[in-house]
Amino acid sequence: MLCAKLGLVAGLFFMYHILMTIKSIAETSYEGMFRVEPTEGSAFFIRKDYLPTLDFDLIEPGAEFDEQQTDEILDAGLICVVELKAVGYLARAEQSRFGLTQKLVNKKYDKKYIDAALTYLEGRNYLSDARYARAWLHDRRINHFEGRTKLAAELGARGIGREVAAAALDEFFEENDESEICAKAYERFVKQGKEGDKLIAALMKAGFSYKLIRHCEP
């Protein structure tokens, strides 16, 4: 219900250029988020976390705000719009900050609002590159037999930093023997008709070291 209401907000912010008068403000069921209803225009949502200078306690029925204050309040509202869109994506699957940013940019949200919303979500562990990396590796192993080098490159391409990726890979290979994965990849490539240098090249492209490949040879 909250997300549905927020869908009406984006086209209404242009109405407030000079000042805003507050008709009502009430906390929602979404922790820390408030519904603000001005005397003119439609209601929207804000968090105190998204107000860099304005005292949140000043936002009360009857309060009036000048243009600069109004802009800050409406910026907070736009960040909330982005936040709830991001939460919708996170409810379906783990996301990386890089990947989620791209999805939101594609939805035409302003980058500064995206950055503010995702930083808030990261701070509360709703968004986590480390958790995403672990989940991605877990899903990847179902249909792919790949070594550390390839997996590290794939995580990097998804915007995962080296230290985060390395930690996720360490954990992954503690639970999954890379030698066994290499042996399965070896068997798969042999069935595809690869042999000799072409087989070794395919295995190296799949992320396995030359030493490990030689170890996996029957």
PyMOL commands that set and color helices and strands:
alter all, ss='L'
color gray80, all
select helices_A, chain A and resi 2-6+10-15+48-50+56-58+67-92+97-106+111-123+129-143+148-157+162-175+178-191+196-205+210-216
alter helices_A, ss='H'
color red, helices_A
select strands_A, chain A and resi 20-27+33-38+44-47+64-65
alter strands_A, ss='S'
color yellow, strands_A
deselect
rebuild
show_as cartoon
